[in-house]
Amino acid sequence: MVASRDTAWLLVGQVVAAHGLRGWLRVKCWSDFPERLTEPGPRWLQRDSDPEPLLHPLIEGQFFPAKGLYLVRLEGIPDRTAAEAWVGAKVLVPASQRLPLEPEEYHYSDLIGLAVYHQGRLLGHVSAIWAAGQDVLEIATPDKRQVLIPFVKALVPVVDLEKGELQVQPPPGLVESFLGQDRARN
């Protein structure tokens, strides 16, 4: 089943590998609601080459802590060969299924791509969010480096979705340690 062209989508994960011989997929979770990868129900997959997402209901899923990924089984993907065809695909749900949030809570999909400013200068853009007990922002710098900053109010005091940006105030040395810049030593 193909979805309507008018449907808006939420990215909840991305297929990173096939797992085993029975059609299981390893999925990186991009949702702040990981139950979207464990609770059965309708999910859609879309490869870059697909014009529209295709319905593949979730049969079952579980967290795979050794890899920090989810193992999921979807209808219509019966074996490893079929699973391998979906590597790189996005796992989606309709935006109409977006869950309400408390003030100062954000959907991961709203944060991905935001410009990140540090001391008034563009540091980079949010490229990923790691759910590691405390969420961690992965920031891709213009020179293709990565900076990791815990997503806590003290370090990320301003999130402005309307402007498409956030401001970070990391402790001294944190950003420099990722960028390979040595601080002056006495």
Secondary structure by P-SEA (a helix, b strand, c coil): ccccccbbbbbcbbbcccccccbbbbbbcccccccccccccbbbbbcccccbbbbbccccccccccccbbbbbbcccccaaaaaaaccbbbbcccccbbbbcccccccccccccbbbcccccccccccccccccbbbbbbcccbbbbbbcccccccccccccccbbbbbcccaaaaaaaccccccc
